[in-house]
Amino acid sequence: MAYIEMINSCKTYHMGGSTIYANRDVSFSVEKGELAIILGSSGAGKSTVLNILGGMDSNDSGKVIIDGKDISKYSRTQLTAYRRTDVGFVFQFYNLVQNLTAKENVELASEIVEHALDPVTVLKDVGLADRINNFPAQLSGGEQQRVALARALVNNPSVLLADEPTGNLDPNNSWEIMKLLEEINVRRRTTVVVVTHNREIVNAMQKRVITMKKGVIISDE
């Protein structure tokens, strides 16, 4: 059994008398320790998939199995515990607390879990040894995303989910962040799922790519 299995997952929204499918019968699996990329344009349904995998949203039908457990059947309390202990999130807009230093932003995340990693060590691992005491406003976009990545890693997650992690970055910083995600995948054996619309980066990465369009998977190669 794969570490992640999404089986015939559907997610709908209702607007007036219309039903809109964000995801329609989405099925794929990701092996433990794999790095997989979900590619698609805006509105393809890829972020919905990621939110469901991360327990931030729930599907309407189908199964979402993580490490042998169907999280689509979890209660809100169980999903909260799952997000806290098993998943690390990286978002496009960093979501850092502006009046806290890089170290304090990562420490804040470490305080809500048992057996968290050392925040300073994690910041050094993502290349910010000389930026630990800087505030977000004193950091470049690429450096802020590295802080966000350190924050996602401090709880030592088994799954790292990255939603458009390069969306606000220039090409050079985008490539550095993607290579850092690849390094984390290889070094830590963390299962990584990345959502992006950037086909150029995807082609350069030469990794497994799941392509979505209008809520369905159109290729997996």
N, C-alpha and C positions, 0 to 999 in steps of 0.2 A: 504493500500500500504506500502511495506517495505521501509526503509530509503534508502537502496542501492538495485538497481535491474539491473543486467546485463542480457540482453536478446538476445540470438543468436548472440553474438559478435564474429566477425572474424577479424583476423589480419594476413596479408600475407606479405612475402618478396619475391622479385624476384631476382634470381641469374642465369644469362645467360638465358636459355630458360625454367628454372624450377621455379615453384611456391612453396614456403615453407610456411606452415601454422604454425605460432607461436601460434595462438588460432583458434579453429574451433568450431563454434556454442556453445560458452560458455554461459551458463545460470545459474544464482543463485541469491539469494536475501539475504540480511542481515538486520535484524531489528534494529531500533534505539536503541542504548545502548547495542548492542550485541558485544561479542568478538568472531571472527571467524578466523580460521587458514586455510591457503591454503598450502597444503603439496605436495611435489613432488621433484623428483631428478632434477639435472641440465638439462636444456633443456625442461622441462615439460611445460613451458609456463606460469608459475605462476607469475614471475616478470613482464611479459607483461601485465597480468591482472591488477596487482597493478599499473603499470605506466598509464594504461588507466583510471583506477578509479581515479588516482590523477591528471589527466589532463596533464601529462607529455608526453603522446603519444596519438594517436587517432586510433580508430579501422577503418576497411574498410567497415564494415556493422554491422547491429544490433544496439541495443539501450543500453545506459549507463545512467540510471536514478538515480540521487542523490537528495533526498528530493523533489521528484516530478518533477525535471527538467532534460531533456535529454542533458547531457553535450557533447554527441557525435555530437551535432549540434552547439556547441559553436564556436565562432570565436576565433582567437588567443588572442585578447584582453580580451574576456570573460573568457577564460581559465586561463589567467594570474591572473585576479581578483579572480577567483575560488581558484587557488592554494594559493594565498596570504591570503585569509580570511577564507576559509572553511576547509583546509586540513593541517595536520601536517605530515611531513615525517621523518622517521628514517631509515638510511641506514646501510649496513654492515661495511662500511669503515669510519664512523664517520663524515668525511668531515668538520673537524674543522679548523678554521684559526689559524695557529700555533703561530703567534706573538700576539695573543689576549688571554687574560685570559678567564677562564670559564664564568665569568660574562659578559665580553665584547663580547664573542661569542653569548651569549643569547641576549644581548642588541642589537646587530647588526640585529638579526631577528625581534626584537620587534619594531624597528624604521620604518619598512615598512608597518605597519598596524595600524589602529586606534583601540583604546580600548584594547591594548595589556596588558597582565598581568605583574606584577612586576617581573623582571628577578631574583632578589635575592630570592623572595618568591618561585618561581618555582624551582630554584636550591635547596633550602632547602627541597622542597617537594619530590625531587628525591634523597635525602640523601647526598647532597654535601654542607652542611652548613659550613664545615671546609675546603672546597676546592675552594671557590668562586674566590679567587685571584690567583689561580694557572694557569700556562700555560699548554696546552695539553701535552707537553713533561714531565711535572712533575706529570702526572696522569697515573694511570693504564688503561688498556684497558677497564675494566668495568666502571671505573670512566669517561673515555672519552665518552663511550656510554651513560652514564647518562647525561652528558652535551648535547650531541646530542638530547637526549630525552627532556630535558628541553627546548632546542631551538625549538623543534617541538611543544611543548605545549604552548609557550609564547604567540602565537596569539589566544589561546583559541579555537582550531579547533573543529568542530563538528565531523570530521572523522580523526582518526590517522592511518596512513599506515606505516607498518614496514617491510622492505625488508631484510630478513636474519639478524635480529638485533643481533643474537648471533653467527654469522658465524666466527668472529675473537676472540671469547672468550672461556676460559676454561669452563668445565662443571659447576663449582660452580657459576661463574659469569653469565653464560648463564641462569641458573635457577633463579638467582636474577633478571636479566633483565626481564625475562618472568613473574615473580611474580609481578614486578613493573608495567608492562603493564596491568596485571590483576587488580592490585590495582587502577590504573588510570581509567580503564574501570568501576570499581564498584563505586569508590568515585566520579568521575566526570560525570559518565554516558556517557562518550565519546564512540562512536562507533569505534571499533578497528578491523583492518584486518591485520593479521600477515602472511607473507610468510616465509616458512622455509623448509629445507630438513631433519631436525633433528627429526626423528620419536620418539626417546626416550623422548625428551622433550614434544612432542605432546601427547604421551601416559600418561605422568605424569600430564599434564594440565587438561585432561578430559574435553575438550571443543569441540565445534562444529568444525569438520574437513572436508574441501573440498579437495579431493585428485585429482591431475591432472597427466596425463601422455600423452606425445606426443601431447600437445596442446588441449586436451579434458578433461572434468571432468569425472572421472571413479567412484567416489563415493562421497556422501555427507551425513555425519552421525554425 
